[in-house]
Amino acid sequence: ILLASGVHSYYVPGTYPQEFYQGASISGQDNSLTSFETDLPYEYYSMPFCQPPEGVHRAGNAANLGTVIMGIKLLNSQYNFTIMKHEKGKNACNPQGFYGPLTDKDVKKLKMLISQKYRINMVLDNLPITAQDLLDKNQEFVRPGFELGYQEDGKYYIFNHLQFNILVHPTHGEYMRARQGFRDAAVLDNIDARRMLLSKKQLLAAGASEAALGGSSSGGGRQLAADDAAKGAAAEPEKMYMIVGFEVSPCSIKRTAGKPIEDIVCDNIDRVPTPQEIKEGEKVMYTYDVYWEVSDIKWASRWDSYLRMPGGKVHWFSIMNSVLIVLVMATLVAMILIRTVRRDLAKYEQLMVDGSSDMKDEAGWKLLTGDAFRAPTNGKSLAVHVSGLDNFADELVYGLDSGAGEGCMMQCNNARLGWGLSWSGRACQYLVVALKPSVHSSRNGSTRSH
């Protein structure tokens, strides 16, 4: 209880709701190219794609142990969005306007990846992109990413036009105000009694926000924060939006470099666009459209569609492999026990046949009975510390487990293995905990035998 006063909490990145004002700018994040047929990922900008004008760099603080192991490398994207603003015919290859001309190496690489069914992975507000309808409740599962291109009649075509459909849920900024209130409260708690003598400018330099300071520096910080909160409650909150879905409809459209971008709909049956073929010397124009759709999906439920699993497939090979391993290990342990117990029993029978009266000194595996039924010193303290450590490890790892962040699942699974939260790891954990009493028991047994 005394230590609880010095504890400071934090939130895991990607698990706290992000709210955006209408008209705010937000950029996507480009991930690697992956395939379900191969295990080798490719970095996004190693492909013949246009790069952002500001250059390629890591997107925010998205690196962790899970992203490193899974090969996830989130980079800044050339696709930019404005909240609730529909946009058509945007060029993703500024300032040049196109990529190319394609070299023979580019052509071979694109054809190889298309034939191996590679998919492009993008992220927006920690949500992976998908080419499927997130609102369709009948589909069994949602596959992240979208295909790089397609093959038809021996020719390869690239998806150079993307139609983004972003699902949003309207809010009134309650999450942002709550987070700002917690931040202001923490700042005010750390300001000492001399804050009354500081000016408003000095308080702002100390870290307090305008909402916490109100509009004057003559009163106490907490009273100013309360007055400003009352004013904010009286005013009508401005509408904000949270991103709850990230969909895309890719298509291939051949465009002429240097000419204005025509408004072409990919799924227009009456006017089917000419696809962009992959061949040497071609200049590829990457374009995109942006559409926004208000959805009833709440922020807490936005991962439900992505986590939906198909009916199920029984992995008989894995089951038989596990059964065989258990049988082999059980056979080995049984053989060792039988040999050990048989030798001790033969010794006891020999002693009974000889009629020796000195049967008090027990030997072999019977020496364990003295330690197994002897209560340890400070047994309650030992039980509390051992079980408490195990529960603490469980709560720590499961508390950090979240699918909202890239690589979080993999990182938490590795932590589970490290802390012994799997079957084999838990056995290793118990072996380490039991090391000291085992050594003590063996020492006592050897002393008693002598």
DRENMAR-898321 format. One record per residue (C-alpha): residue number from 0; residue in three letters; x, z, y. Coordinates in pm, 1 decimal, always signed. Layout:
// residues N
   nr  rest        px        pz        py
  NUM   ALA         X         Z         Y
...
***
This chain:
// residues 450
   nr  rest        px        pz        py
    0   ILE      +0.0      +0.0      +0.0
    1   LEU    +285.9     +75.9    +238.7
    2   LEU    +447.7    -261.8    +169.1
    3   ALA    +121.6    -449.5    +228.9
    4   SER    +149.6    -397.9    +605.5
    5   GLY    +460.9    -616.2    +618.0
    6   VAL    +316.6    -907.0    +418.9
    7   HIS    +252.6   -1239.3    +594.9
    8   SER     +37.3   -1502.7    +430.8
    9   TYR     +65.3   -1880.9    +448.8
   10   TYR    -123.1   -2180.4    +315.4
   11   VAL      +8.3   -2444.2     +79.8
   12   PRO     +51.4   -2781.3    +260.9
   13   GLY    -229.3   -3017.1    +175.1
   14   THR    -477.4   -2747.7     +78.6
   15   TYR    -603.6   -2665.8    +428.7
   16   PRO    -876.1   -2887.7    +576.6
   17   GLN    -753.5   -3132.2    +841.0
   18   GLU   -1002.8   -3227.8   +1112.4
   19   PHE    -964.8   -3526.7   +1341.7
   20   TYR   -1129.2   -3613.8   +1671.3
   21   GLN   -1298.0   -3950.2   +1709.5
   22   GLY   -1040.6   -4196.5   +1836.9
   23   ALA    -741.6   -4004.2   +1700.4
   24   SER    -465.2   -4209.8   +1538.7
   25   ILE    -356.6   -4150.6   +1180.8
   26   SER    -115.9   -4338.9    +956.6
   27   GLY    -111.8   -4382.4    +583.2
   28   GLN    +178.8   -4305.2    +354.6
   29   ASP    +334.2   -4552.3    +112.7
   30   ASN    +418.9   -4432.7    -235.8
   31   SER    +604.0   -4603.8    -518.2
   32   LEU    +478.9   -4889.2    -736.6
   33   THR    +387.0   -4775.3   -1087.5
   34   SER    +244.2   -4929.9   -1401.2
   35   PHE     +60.9   -4794.7   -1703.7
   36   GLU    +256.2   -5035.7   -1924.9
   37   THR    +605.4   -4924.0   -1820.4
   38   ASP    +761.6   -4595.8   -1709.2
   39   LEU    +989.7   -4734.7   -1436.1
   40   PRO    +863.5   -4687.5   -1077.7
   41   TYR    +979.8   -4900.8    -785.9
   42   GLU   +1020.9   -4790.6    -428.4
   43   TYR    +761.3   -4944.5    -199.5
   44   TYR    +995.9   -5103.3     +52.2
   45   SER   +1220.8   -5246.9    -218.8
   46   MET    +950.6   -5513.1    -248.7
   47   PRO    +908.4   -5803.0      -1.9
   48   PHE    +673.9   -5605.6    +225.8
   49   CYS    +675.4   -5570.6    +603.1
   50   GLN    +829.6   -5253.7    +741.8
   51   PRO    +701.7   -5036.6   +1030.0
   52   PRO    +844.6   -5118.6   +1375.0
   53   GLU    +996.6   -4769.2   +1403.9
   54   GLY   +1182.3   -4806.7   +1073.3
   55   VAL   +1139.6   -4652.3    +730.6
   56   HIS   +1164.1   -4275.2    +691.3
   57   ARG   +1011.8   -3996.7    +484.1
   58   ALA    +656.5   -3906.3    +577.4
   59   GLY    +647.8   -3544.4    +690.9
   60   ASN    +743.3   -3256.9    +463.1
   61   ALA    +612.9   -3407.1    +139.6
   62   ALA    +914.7   -3344.0     -86.2
   63   ASN    +908.3   -3078.6    -359.5
   64   LEU   +1034.2   -3035.8    -714.0
   65   GLY    +733.4   -3215.7    -859.5
   66   THR    +777.6   -3523.2    -638.2
   67   VAL   +1145.2   -3547.7    -733.2
   68   ILE   +1077.0   -3528.3   -1108.1
   69   MET    +786.2   -3775.0   -1093.9
   70   GLY    +976.9   -4016.0    -870.4
   71   ILE    +730.2   -3981.6    -582.0
   72   LYS    +876.5   -4075.5    -245.1
   73   LEU    +622.4   -4080.1     +37.0
   74   LEU    +729.7   -4303.4    +324.5
   75   ASN    +573.1   -4394.1    +655.9
   76   SER    +336.9   -4687.8    +639.3
   77   GLN    +277.3   -4997.5    +845.7
   78   TYR     -98.0   -4941.3    +814.4
   79   ASN    -239.9   -4741.4   +1106.6
   80   PHE    -597.1   -4623.0   +1156.7
   81   THR    -810.0   -4497.4   +1444.6
   82   ILE   -1076.1   -4244.7   +1349.0
   83   MET   -1426.5   -4401.3   +1337.6
   84   LYS   -1308.9   -4731.9   +1484.8
   85   HIS   -1388.4   -5042.4   +1280.4
   86   GLU   -1107.3   -5295.7   +1303.7
   87   LYS   -1075.9   -5645.4   +1161.6
   88   GLY    -786.8   -5885.2   +1127.1
   89   LYS    -506.6   -5641.1   +1206.1
   90   ASN    -151.6   -5759.8   +1143.7
   91   ALA     +71.9   -5530.2    +940.0
   92   CYS    +388.2   -5727.7   +1017.2
   93   ASN    +444.8   -5648.4   +1382.5
   94   PRO    +623.9   -5770.5   +1582.0
   95   GLN    +725.6   -6078.0   +1379.8
   96   GLY    +380.4   -6133.7   +1236.1
   97   PHE    +483.5   -6231.7    +882.3
   98   TYR    +733.8   -6163.2    +606.6
   99   GLY    +962.6   -6431.2    +484.7
  100   PRO   +1047.7   -6683.6    +392.4
  101   LEU   +1044.5   -6560.2     +32.4
  102   THR   +1372.0   -6598.2    -152.6
  103   ASP   +1415.6   -6682.2    -518.6
  104   LYS   +1495.0   -6315.5    -586.4
  105   ASP   +1172.7   -6204.1    -414.8
  106   VAL    +967.1   -6452.8    -614.9
  107   LYS   +1113.0   -6341.2    -948.3
  108   LYS   +1062.5   -5975.0    -865.5
  109   LEU    +698.8   -6019.8    -761.2
  110   LYS    +614.1   -6227.9   -1065.9
  111   MET    +772.9   -5973.3   -1298.2
  112   LEU    +582.1   -5681.9   -1143.8
  113   ILE    +250.9   -5868.5   -1145.4
  114   SER    +292.5   -5961.5   -1512.1
  115   GLN    +363.1   -5594.1   -1592.5
  116   LYS     +45.0   -5480.4   -1410.7
  117   TYR    +216.2   -5281.1   -1137.3
  118   ARG      -5.7   -5104.7    -886.1
  119   ILE     +60.5   -5003.3    -525.4
  120   ASN      +3.4   -4635.4    -446.6
  121   MET     -83.2   -4519.2     -96.9
  122   VAL    -188.6   -4182.2     +43.2
  123   LEU    -404.6   -4083.8    +341.2
  124   ASP    -445.4   -3714.8    +425.0
  125   ASN    -312.4   -3628.7     +75.2
  126   LEU    -579.0   -3845.6     -90.9
  127   PRO    -459.7   -4131.6    -314.7
  128   ILE    -600.8   -4476.6    -259.7
  129   THR    -822.6   -4640.4    -520.0
  130   ALA    -986.3   -4978.0    -566.3
  131   GLN   -1296.6   -4819.7    -723.0
  132   ASP   -1615.4   -4689.6    -564.0
  133   LEU   -1584.3   -4314.2    -520.7
  134   LEU   -1960.2   -4278.4    -470.7
  135   ASP   -2043.7   -4433.4    -808.3
  136   LYS   -2135.3   -4145.7   -1039.1
  137   ASN   -2161.7   -4368.0   -1349.6
  138   GLN   -1793.7   -4458.5   -1379.1
  139   GLU   -1598.7   -4249.7   -1627.3
  140   PHE   -1276.8   -4214.8   -1428.7
  141   VAL   -1104.3   -4328.3   -1110.0
  142   ARG    -770.0   -4503.8   -1135.2
  143   PRO    -545.1   -4451.4    -831.2
  144   GLY    -372.3   -4741.1    -659.2
  145   PHE    -449.8   -5112.1    -650.4
  146   GLU    -288.2   -5411.0    -816.2
  147   LEU      -2.4   -5596.2    -653.1
  148   GLY    -146.2   -5938.9    -734.2
  149   TYR    -284.9   -6148.6   -1015.9
  150   GLN    -200.0   -6446.1   -1236.6
  151   GLU    -419.9   -6750.5   -1286.7
  152   ASP    -344.6   -7086.4   -1455.1
  153   GLY     +26.3   -7010.9   -1470.3
  154   LYS     +49.9   -6934.5   -1097.1
  155   TYR    +100.6   -6597.6    -930.9
  156   TYR     -85.6   -6478.5    -621.8
  157   ILE     -22.6   -6170.8    -407.7
  158   PHE    -282.8   -5944.2    -250.3
  159   ASN    -178.0   -5975.4    +113.8
  160   HIS    -509.5   -5869.5    +273.5
  161   LEU    -654.0   -5519.2    +234.7
  162   GLN   -1002.2   -5402.2    +327.7
  163   PHE    -985.4   -5024.5    +373.4
  164   ASN   -1301.9   -4819.4    +346.4
  165   ILE   -1242.5   -4459.0    +453.2
  166   LEU   -1504.3   -4194.8    +373.5
  167   VAL   -1536.8   -3913.5    +627.7
  168   HIS   -1745.5   -3598.8    +654.3
  169   PRO   -1854.2   -3482.5   +1003.0
  170   THR   -1767.6   -3129.3   +1117.7
  171   HIS   -1763.7   -2935.9   +1444.2
  172   GLY   -1404.6   -2813.5   +1442.6
  173   GLU   -1473.5   -2480.9   +1273.8
  174   TYR   -1162.0   -2503.2   +1056.3
  175   MET    -938.6   -2592.6   +1348.7
  176   ARG   -1075.0   -2307.3   +1560.2
  177   ALA   -1032.4   -2061.2   +1273.6
  178   ARG    -672.6   -2166.9   +1220.1
  179   GLN    -601.6   -2148.1   +1592.3
  180   GLY    -760.6   -1802.8   +1606.8
  181   PHE    -539.2   -1676.1   +1325.9
  182   ARG    -233.1   -1821.5   +1497.1
  183   ASP    -324.4   -1665.5   +1832.2
  184   ALA    -394.1   -1328.9   +1670.2
  185   ALA     -52.6   -1333.4   +1503.9
  186   VAL    +117.6   -1418.5   +1833.2
  187   LEU     -68.0   -1146.6   +2022.1
  188   ASP     +22.8    -887.7   +1760.5
  189   ASN    +390.9    -966.2   +1808.5
  190   ILE    +385.2    -935.4   +2188.3
  191   ASP    +499.7    -589.1   +2298.2
  192   ALA    +357.6    -371.3   +2573.5
  193   ARG    +559.9    -550.2   +2842.3
  194   ARG    +345.0    -863.7   +2813.5
  195   MET    +139.5    -732.6   +3108.5
  196   LEU    +441.7    -786.0   +3334.2
  197   LEU    +512.7   -1139.8   +3213.2
  198   SER    +370.0   -1444.1   +3381.1
  199   LYS    +146.0   -1692.9   +3207.9
  200   LYS    +430.9   -1939.9   +3183.1
  201   GLN    +651.9   -1687.3   +3006.0
  202   LEU    +374.2   -1599.6   +2762.5
  203   LEU    +332.2   -1967.2   +2677.0
  204   ALA    +706.0   -1988.0   +2613.2
  205   ALA    +668.8   -1690.1   +2378.1
  206   GLY    +426.7   -1895.0   +2165.7
  207   ALA     +77.5   -1799.1   +2281.6
  208   SER    -171.6   -2083.5   +2320.9
  209   GLU    -394.7   -2160.8   +2615.3
  210   ALA    -696.4   -2045.0   +2413.1
  211   ALA    -538.0   -1703.9   +2362.8
  212   LEU    -430.5   -1659.5   +2724.4
  213   GLY    -753.1   -1772.1   +2888.7
  214   GLY    -687.6   -1881.7   +3245.0
  215   SER    -522.7   -1574.8   +3393.8
  216   SER    -234.6   -1339.2   +3329.6
  217   SER    -377.2   -1031.4   +3500.1
  218   GLY    -554.5    -885.7   +3196.3
  219   GLY    -458.9    -801.4   +2841.8
  220   GLY    -394.9   -1080.5   +2597.7
  221   ARG    -661.2    -969.5   +2353.5
  222   GLN    -926.5    -937.1   +2623.5
  223   LEU    -843.1   -1285.5   +2753.6
  224   ALA    -870.0   -1426.5   +2404.4
  225   ALA   -1210.1   -1261.3   +2357.7
  226   ASP   -1338.0   -1395.2   +2692.1
  227   ASP   -1220.4   -1746.5   +2611.5
  228   ALA   -1375.5   -1727.8   +2265.7
  229   ALA   -1709.0   -1631.8   +2423.7
  230   LYS   -1689.1   -1930.4   +2658.2
  231   GLY   -1603.1   -2162.6   +2370.1
  232   ALA   -1900.0   -2033.5   +2171.3
  233   ALA   -2135.5   -2106.5   +2459.3
  234   ALA   -2013.6   -2466.8   +2493.2
  235   GLU   -2133.6   -2725.3   +2243.3
  236   PRO   -1853.2   -2805.4   +1994.5
  237   GLU   -1720.8   -3158.7   +1983.4
  238   LYS   -1782.5   -3356.5   +1665.6
  239   MET   -1485.1   -3401.7   +1436.1
  240   TYR   -1428.9   -3567.6   +1099.6
  241   MET   -1255.6   -3483.7    +772.5
  242   ILE   -1129.5   -3754.9    +536.3
  243   VAL   -1292.2   -3724.9    +192.6
  244   GLY   -1224.8   -4067.8     +37.9
  245   PHE    -977.5   -4355.9     +57.3
  246   GLU   -1092.6   -4688.4     -89.9
  247   VAL    -951.2   -5040.8     -70.2
  248   SER   -1061.2   -5390.9    -166.9
  249   PRO    -750.6   -5610.9    -200.3
  250   CYS    -764.7   -5988.1    -186.8
  251   SER    -534.2   -6283.9    -144.4
  252   ILE    -570.2   -6505.2    +165.3
  253   LYS    -332.6   -6781.8    +263.3
  254   ARG    -269.3   -6772.4    +637.7
  255   THR     -48.0   -6983.5    +860.2
  256   ALA    +228.1   -6787.7   +1028.7
  257   GLY    +205.3   -6790.5   +1407.5
  258   LYS    -165.8   -6871.5   +1425.8
  259   PRO    -445.7   -6626.5   +1516.9
  260   ILE    -588.0   -6422.6   +1229.3
  261   GLU    -930.2   -6545.7   +1123.0
  262   ASP   -1206.5   -6304.0   +1026.9
  263   ILE   -1242.2   -6382.8    +656.2
  264   VAL   -1442.4   -6171.0    +413.8
  265   CYS   -1285.4   -6154.0     +69.5
  266   ASP   -1607.8   -6127.3    -131.2
  267   ASN   -1787.3   -6405.7     +56.0
  268   ILE   -1923.2   -6639.4    -211.2
  269   ASP   -2010.4   -6914.8     +34.4
  270   ARG   -1659.4   -6929.2    +177.2
  271   VAL   -1397.2   -6844.5     -82.2
  272   PRO   -1056.4   -6812.9     +87.4
  273   THR    -750.2   -6998.7     -38.0
  274   PRO    -522.7   -6745.7    -212.8
  275   GLN    -162.5   -6684.8    -111.4
  276   GLU     +61.1   -6822.2    -386.3
  277   ILE    +399.7   -6668.5    -457.5
  278   LYS    +665.5   -6934.6    -428.7
  279   GLU   +1003.1   -6974.8    -266.9
  280   GLY   +1002.2   -7047.2    +107.1
  281   GLU    +652.0   -6909.1    +171.8
  282   LYS    +587.8   -6693.1    +480.1
  283   VAL    +344.5   -6417.8    +382.7
  284   MET    +117.8   -6260.7    +643.0
  285   TYR      +3.8   -5907.5    +554.2
  286   THR    -327.1   -5821.7    +723.5
  287   TYR    -595.7   -5556.6    +686.3
  288   ASP    -943.5   -5449.5    +793.4
  289   VAL   -1059.6   -5091.9    +848.9
  290   TYR   -1413.2   -4962.9    +790.4
  291   TRP   -1540.0   -4606.3    +821.2
  292   GLU   -1830.9   -4459.9    +624.8
  293   VAL   -1993.1   -4120.7    +680.2
  294   SER   -2033.4   -3941.5    +348.6
  295   ASP   -2207.4   -3627.3    +224.5
  296   ILE   -1900.5   -3533.8     +20.3
  297   LYS   -1757.3   -3207.1    +147.1
  298   TRP   -1387.9   -3143.9    +182.2
  299   ALA   -1382.5   -2897.1    -109.4
  300   SER   -1535.5   -3161.7    -339.9
  301   ARG   -1334.2   -3465.3    -236.0
  302   TRP   -1112.4   -3446.0    -547.2
  303   ASP   -1403.1   -3439.8    -792.8
  304   SER   -1412.1   -3818.5    -832.8
  305   TYR   -1036.1   -3841.8    -886.5
  306   LEU   -1035.8   -3564.8   -1147.6
  307   ARG   -1320.3   -3712.7   -1349.4
  308   MET   -1200.1   -3775.2   -1706.5
  309   PRO   -1321.4   -4030.8   -1964.9
  310   GLY   -1507.7   -3939.4   -2283.2
  311   GLY   -1196.8   -3844.9   -2475.4
  312   LYS    -942.9   -3982.5   -2718.8
  313   VAL    -817.2   -3776.0   -3010.0
  314   HIS    -437.3   -3783.2   -3030.4
  315   TRP    -401.7   -3756.0   -3406.6
  316   PHE     -27.9   -3819.9   -3397.7
  317   SER     +33.6   -3523.0   -3166.8
  318   ILE    -193.6   -3301.3   -3376.8
  319   MET     -16.5   -3390.3   -3701.9
  320   ASN    +322.0   -3348.2   -3535.4
  321   SER    +231.2   -2996.7   -3420.2
  322   VAL     +90.2   -2902.7   -3761.9
  323   LEU    +404.4   -3020.8   -3941.3
  324   ILE    +629.6   -2829.2   -3702.2
  325   VAL    +426.7   -2511.0   -3756.8
  326   LEU    +439.3   -2553.8   -4136.0
  327   VAL    +815.0   -2613.0   -4139.4
  328   MET    +886.2   -2312.6   -3915.6
  329   ALA    +650.8   -2089.5   -4115.9
  330   THR    +819.2   -2196.8   -4441.3
  331   LEU   +1164.7   -2115.9   -4306.6
  332   VAL   +1057.0   -1772.3   -4184.0
  333   ALA    +881.7   -1697.3   -4514.8
  334   MET   +1189.4   -1795.2   -4716.6
  335   ILE   +1413.5   -1571.2   -4507.0
  336   LEU   +1175.2   -1276.7   -4538.6
  337   ILE   +1131.4   -1323.9   -4913.8
  338   ARG   +1506.7   -1331.2   -4974.0
  339   THR   +1561.6   -1023.1   -4757.6
  340   VAL   +1276.9    -817.8   -4903.4
  341   ARG   +1361.2    -919.7   -5262.3
  342   ARG   +1717.4    -798.8   -5223.3
  343   ASP   +1603.3    -464.1   -5083.1
  344   LEU   +1339.9    -420.3   -5353.3
  345   ALA   +1598.1    -488.7   -5621.4
  346   LYS   +1817.6    -219.5   -5471.4
  347   TYR   +1532.3     +34.1   -5468.2
  348   GLU   +1442.7     -44.0   -5829.3
  349   GLN   +1803.7      +6.4   -5930.2
  350   LEU   +1806.4    +345.3   -5761.9
  351   MET   +1487.9    +446.0   -5944.2
  352   VAL   +1630.7    +333.1   -6280.4
  353   ASP   +1950.5    +526.3   -6224.8
  354   GLY   +1739.9    +833.0   -6151.6
  355   SER   +1930.2    +924.6   -5840.2
  356   SER   +1772.5   +1216.2   -5654.7
  357   ASP   +1926.0   +1120.9   -5322.2
  358   MET   +1650.5    +888.5   -5197.5
  359   LYS   +1636.6   +1018.5   -4843.1
  360   ASP   +1876.3    +761.6   -4694.4
  361   GLU   +1675.8    +445.8   -4660.1
  362   ALA   +1844.9    +111.0   -4614.7
  363   GLY   +1760.2    -248.0   -4530.6
  364   TRP   +1439.3    -340.8   -4360.7
  365   LYS   +1293.6     +10.0   -4403.9
  366   LEU   +1521.7    +127.4   -4123.8
  367   LEU   +1283.4     -42.2   -3883.1
  368   THR   +1006.0    +203.7   -3959.9
  369   GLY   +1181.4    +477.4   -3768.7
  370   ASP   +1199.9    +266.3   -3451.6
  371   ALA    +864.3     +90.3   -3486.8
  372   PHE    +667.9    +416.4   -3490.7
  373   ARG    +881.5    +609.5   -3243.7
  374   ALA    +737.7    +628.5   -2890.5
  375   PRO    +987.7    +516.8   -2626.7
  376   THR   +1084.5    +735.3   -2335.5
  377   ASN    +867.6    +679.7   -2028.4
  378   GLY    +634.3    +459.4   -2230.5
  379   LYS    +366.1    +437.3   -1962.0
  380   SER    +615.9    +323.4   -1700.2
  381   LEU    +750.9     +59.1   -1939.5
  382   ALA    +401.1     -74.5   -2012.3
  383   VAL    +311.4     -93.0   -1643.1
  384   HIS    +630.9    -273.9   -1544.7
  385   VAL    +629.3    -525.0   -1831.9
  386   SER    +260.0    -615.2   -1807.6
  387   GLY    +275.8    -613.8   -1427.8
  388   LEU    +563.0    -862.6   -1426.0
  389   ASP    +372.8   -1095.6   -1656.5
  390   ASN     +55.6   -1078.1   -1444.3
  391   PHE    +256.4   -1128.0   -1127.4
  392   ALA    +411.0   -1445.8   -1271.1
  393   ASP     +66.7   -1573.7   -1374.1
  394   GLU     -85.2   -1511.7   -1031.9
  395   LEU    +214.5   -1659.0    -851.2
  396   VAL    +214.7   -1984.8   -1044.5
  397   TYR    -162.2   -2032.5   -1065.1
  398   GLY    -192.8   -1947.9    -695.9
  399   LEU     +43.7   -2231.9    -607.5
  400   ASP    -130.5   -2473.7    -844.4
  401   SER    -319.4   -2732.3    -641.7
  402   GLY    -393.6   -3098.9    -697.3
  403   ALA    -417.1   -3162.2    -326.1
  404   GLY     -44.4   -3203.9    -280.9
  405   GLU    +166.4   -3477.5    -432.5
  406   GLY    +376.9   -3340.6    -718.3
  407   CYS    +219.8   -2994.8    -701.9
  408   MET     +86.3   -3011.2   -1058.1
  409   MET    +425.3   -3109.3   -1198.0
  410   GLN    +602.2   -2839.8    -998.0
  411   CYS    +360.3   -2571.4   -1116.8
  412   ASN    +390.4   -2685.9   -1478.9
  413   ASN    +766.9   -2652.8   -1455.2
  414   ALA    +721.1   -2307.9   -1306.8
  415   ARG    +494.4   -2216.5   -1596.5
  416   LEU    +763.2   -2323.7   -1842.1
  417   GLY   +1027.6   -2133.4   -1648.9
  418   TRP    +821.4   -1814.7   -1628.1
  419   GLY    +713.5   -1833.2   -1990.6
  420   LEU    +349.9   -1926.8   -1933.3
  421   SER    +346.3   -2173.6   -2221.7
  422   TRP    +358.9   -2065.4   -2587.0
  423   SER    +730.6   -2123.2   -2630.2
  424   GLY    +812.2   -1991.1   -2284.5
  425   ARG    +609.5   -1674.3   -2339.4
  426   ALA    +794.1   -1610.8   -2668.0
  427   CYS   +1127.1   -1646.1   -2487.4
  428   GLN   +1002.7   -1408.2   -2219.5
  429   TYR    +912.8   -1143.2   -2475.9
  430   LEU   +1247.9   -1190.3   -2648.6
  431   VAL   +1432.5   -1124.2   -2323.7
  432   VAL   +1219.0    -817.6   -2249.1
  433   ALA   +1276.4    -682.8   -2601.3
  434   LEU   +1653.7    -739.7   -2591.7
  435   LYS   +1748.0    -391.0   -2473.8
  436   PRO   +1531.3    -195.0   -2723.4
  437   SER   +1648.5    -421.7   -3004.8
  438   VAL   +2013.6    -350.4   -2930.1
  439   HIS   +1936.2     +20.7   -2901.8
  440   SER   +1751.4     +20.9   -3235.4
  441   SER   +2026.5    -165.6   -3417.2
  442   ARG   +2283.2     +78.6   -3277.9
  443   ASN   +2076.0    +375.1   -3396.4
  444   GLY   +2028.9    +215.6   -3739.0
  445   SER   +2398.6    +154.7   -3784.9
  446   THR   +2473.2    +511.9   -3679.6
  447   ARG   +2220.5    +654.7   -3925.1
  448   SER   +2350.0    +441.6   -4211.4
  449   HIS   +2699.5    +574.8   -4157.4
***
